[in-house]
Amino acid sequence: MSTFIPGTPVTGHEFPSLAKGNHVVVVGAGAFGGWTALYLQQRGCKVTLIDAWGPGHARGTSGDETRVIRTAYGSNEFYFNLAFRAIELWKEYEKLWNRKLFYTNGVLWFCYENQVPLIDDSQRLATAKGRPYEYLSTSELKKRVPVADVSGLTHAWLDRDGGYLKARESCQLVAEMLVREGGQYIQSHARPGDIRSGGMKSLHLSDGGLLYADAYVFACGAWLPKLFPEVLGHRITVTKQEVFYLSPPARDAARYEGIPAWIDADGTDYYYGIPGNMHRGFKVGLDRRGPVFDPETGDRLPSPEIFSGIRKFLARRFPSLEHAPMTESRVCAYENTSDGNFVFEPHPEAKNVILLGGGSGHGFKHGPALGDWVSQTLLH
Ligand SMILES: Cc1cc2nc3c(=O)[nH]c(=O)nc-3n(C[C@H](O)[C@H](O)[C@H](O)COP(=O)(O)OP(=O)(O)OC[C@H]3O[C@@H](n4cnc5c(N)ncnc54)[C@H](O)[C@@H]3O)c2cc1C
């Protein structure tokens, strides 16, 4: 079953009380760690960001070209509000840094039933914000997205505030901006130090050095359960997920690039796609959870059966892509919690060790809002 709608985030943890001037090490320069590091630095901490392979690298979960940003989270106000705030922040940072990161093409939800709680319940929240989703009948959908076949659908919803984000490029930029704001970035493989008397004193770096800080945030994505097996080994399951890039026929290429990102709300597979992807092609992915996967040793080979499912889906929904050549594929890892909630909590034996992760296939978009929230919580 999909965990597309997460539960309620766990609260009530006793976080360390950081102050301006404290040295904080953030391990992991993906969407979670990078934005957290930047916000901590902006709020007056002295931040060192560390990544073993570099911000937005190919095996990190934030390392693909693009990610969808949407606000529909059923009736879950926490993630709706986080996504809504993230949309504002992505726009602000894009302007501030003068770099295109956010493609505001909107997000289309293809619906098969008259009622789809995932979107209908969010519509109440979106309306309260004055930004309701737009209802599209199948004939209106056909007019707006002529490349789509609307058979089998009852209607579609258009989330005009959503769209897609540049993923790996924004991670690289966030790390660059951290350094520009006075933070430090180190490429190194970090290993947690011993935990004694309720805290961690230092971190081991791969060159044999030790790094001392007041607090350590581990935002290690799919590596987190391996780093802290006793705390997270049974709570985060890493699965193999795949996306494919296809080349639309030349006569249709421009028409495909302009359409919104889309999600097929069939309640089981949740195929989704992003049209342009910096001209890499029409990207299609499958949200259904794949087999357990090792982010470090697993070969990133696409599965023929997943691709064959994607071909069948495209033949139905985007018929002119049925025979389009696949130009690229990516294997990526979801770090799933059982209820889809993110993990944000202190280590049970060390208050100055903060565990941040469990993106569960929907974390990227939240990066700036999450970094803001995490840094505010730690600096309360
Ligand atoms: C196929 C796919 C599609 C997705 N689609 C969407 C989407 O459309 N929208 C959305 O919002 N989200 C989406 N997600 C989810 C989103 O990408 C993730 O939730 C998010 O990127 C997680 O970021 P992270 O920082 O936790 O992990 P990562 O990006 O993996 O970052 C963790 C970093 O920690 C580093 N690290 C690990 N261990 C160590 C160590 N010991 N020392 C130093 N560094 C270390 C790694 O090198 C890595 O760079 C998708 C995920 C996948 C796989």
The ligand as an SDF file (V2000), in Angstrom:
LIG
                    3D

 53 58  0  0  0  0  0  0  0  0999 V2000
   12.4220    8.1320   -7.3540 C   0  0  0  0  0  0  0  0  0  0  0  0
   12.1110    9.1510   -6.3030 C   0  0  0  0  0  0  0  0  0  0  0  0
   11.1750   10.1350   -6.5680 C   0  0  0  0  0  0  0  0  0  0  0  0
   10.8560   11.0930   -5.6040 C   0  0  0  0  0  0  0  0  0  0  0  0
    9.9760   12.0640   -5.9300 N   0  0  0  0  0  0  0  0  0  0  0  0
    9.7410   13.0830   -5.0520 C   0  0  0  0  0  0  0  0  0  0  0  0
    8.9450   14.1810   -5.4550 C   0  0  0  0  0  0  0  0  0  0  0  0
    8.4730   14.2320   -6.5850 O   0  0  0  0  0  0  0  0  0  0  0  0
    8.7500   15.1790   -4.5700 N   0  0  0  0  0  0  0  0  0  0  0  0
    9.3040   15.1620   -3.3140 C   0  0  0  0  0  0  0  0  0  0  0  0
    9.0900   16.1040   -2.5640 O   0  0  0  0  0  0  0  0  0  0  0  0
   10.0960   14.1290   -2.9170 N   0  0  0  0  0  0  0  0  0  0  0  0
   10.3150   13.1000   -3.7640 C   0  0  0  0  0  0  0  0  0  0  0  0
   11.1330   12.0470   -3.4080 N   0  0  0  0  0  0  0  0  0  0  0  0
   11.6720   12.0080   -2.0420 C   0  0  0  0  0  0  0  0  0  0  0  0
   12.8280   12.9610   -1.8320 C   0  0  0  0  0  0  0  0  0  0  0  0
   13.7010   12.9120   -2.9420 O   0  0  0  0  0  0  0  0  0  0  0  0
   13.5510   12.6030   -0.5370 C   0  0  0  0  0  0  0  0  0  0  0  0
   12.6060   12.5750    0.5250 O   0  0  0  0  0  0  0  0  0  0  0  0
   14.6430   13.6230   -0.1940 C   0  0  0  0  0  0  0  0  0  0  0  0
   15.4510   13.8830   -1.3150 O   0  0  0  0  0  0  0  0  0  0  0  0
   15.4660   13.0790    0.9500 C   0  0  0  0  0  0  0  0  0  0  0  0
   16.5540   13.9330    1.1910 O   0  0  0  0  0  0  0  0  0  0  0  0
   17.6330   13.5750    2.3110 P   0  0  0  0  0  0  0  0  0  0  0  0
   18.4360   14.7950    2.4770 O   0  0  0  0  0  0  0  0  0  0  0  0
   16.9590   12.9880    3.4970 O   0  0  0  0  0  0  0  0  0  0  0  0
   18.4800   12.3740    1.7010 O   0  0  0  0  0  0  0  0  0  0  0  0
   19.6770   12.3980    0.6140 P   0  0  0  0  0  0  0  0  0  0  0  0
   19.3640   13.3210   -0.4810 O   0  0  0  0  0  0  0  0  0  0  0  0
   19.9590   10.9860    0.2640 O   0  0  0  0  0  0  0  0  0  0  0  0
   20.8860   13.0060    1.4050 O   0  0  0  0  0  0  0  0  0  0  0  0
   21.5730   12.2640    2.3860 C   0  0  0  0  0  0  0  0  0  0  0  0
   23.0310   12.5650    2.2400 C   0  0  0  0  0  0  0  0  0  0  0  0
   23.7170   12.0130    3.3400 O   0  0  0  0  0  0  0  0  0  0  0  0
   25.0070   11.6430    2.8900 C   0  0  0  0  0  0  0  0  0  0  0  0
   25.5750   10.6860    3.8350 N   0  0  0  0  0  0  0  0  0  0  0  0
   25.0370    9.5160    4.2410 C   0  0  0  0  0  0  0  0  0  0  0  0
   25.8220    8.9230    5.1390 N   0  0  0  0  0  0  0  0  0  0  0  0
   26.8900    9.7280    5.3100 C   0  0  0  0  0  0  0  0  0  0  0  0
   28.0550    9.6640    6.1310 C   0  0  0  0  0  0  0  0  0  0  0  0
   28.2680    8.6610    6.9880 N   0  0  0  0  0  0  0  0  0  0  0  0
   28.9690   10.6680    6.0470 N   0  0  0  0  0  0  0  0  0  0  0  0
   28.7670   11.7150    5.2040 C   0  0  0  0  0  0  0  0  0  0  0  0
   27.6810   11.8160    4.4070 N   0  0  0  0  0  0  0  0  0  0  0  0
   26.7540   10.8420    4.4740 C   0  0  0  0  0  0  0  0  0  0  0  0
   24.7360   11.0390    1.5260 C   0  0  0  0  0  0  0  0  0  0  0  0
   25.9130   11.0580    0.7350 O   0  0  0  0  0  0  0  0  0  0  0  0
   23.6370   11.9350    0.9930 C   0  0  0  0  0  0  0  0  0  0  0  0
   24.1360   12.9590    0.1480 O   0  0  0  0  0  0  0  0  0  0  0  0
   11.4780   11.0680   -4.3390 C   0  0  0  0  0  0  0  0  0  0  0  0
   12.4220   10.0660   -4.0620 C   0  0  0  0  0  0  0  0  0  0  0  0
   12.7480    9.1340   -5.0350 C   0  0  0  0  0  0  0  0  0  0  0  0
   13.7620    8.0800   -4.7250 C   0  0  0  0  0  0  0  0  0  0  0  0
  1  2  1  0
  2  3  1  0
  2 52  2  0
  3  4  2  0
  4  5  1  0
  4 50  1  0
  5  6  2  0
  6  7  1  0
  6 13  1  0
  7  8  2  0
  7  9  1  0
  9 10  1  0
 10 11  2  0
 10 12  1  0
 12 13  2  0
 13 14  1  0
 14 15  1  0
 14 50  1  0
 15 16  1  0
 16 17  1  0
 16 18  1  0
 18 19  1  0
 18 20  1  0
 20 21  1  0
 20 22  1  0
 22 23  1  0
 23 24  1  0
 24 25  2  0
 24 26  1  0
 24 27  1  0
 27 28  1  0
 28 29  2  0
 28 30  1  0
 28 31  1  0
 31 32  1  0
 32 33  1  0
 33 34  1  0
 33 48  1  0
 34 35  1  0
 35 36  1  0
 35 46  1  0
 36 37  1  0
 36 45  1  0
 37 38  2  0
 38 39  1  0
 39 40  1  0
 39 45  2  0
 40 41  1  0
 40 42  2  0
 42 43  1  0
 43 44  2  0
 44 45  1  0
 46 47  1  0
 46 48  1  0
 48 49  1  0
 50 51  2  0
 51 52  1  0
 52 53  1  0
M  END
$$$$
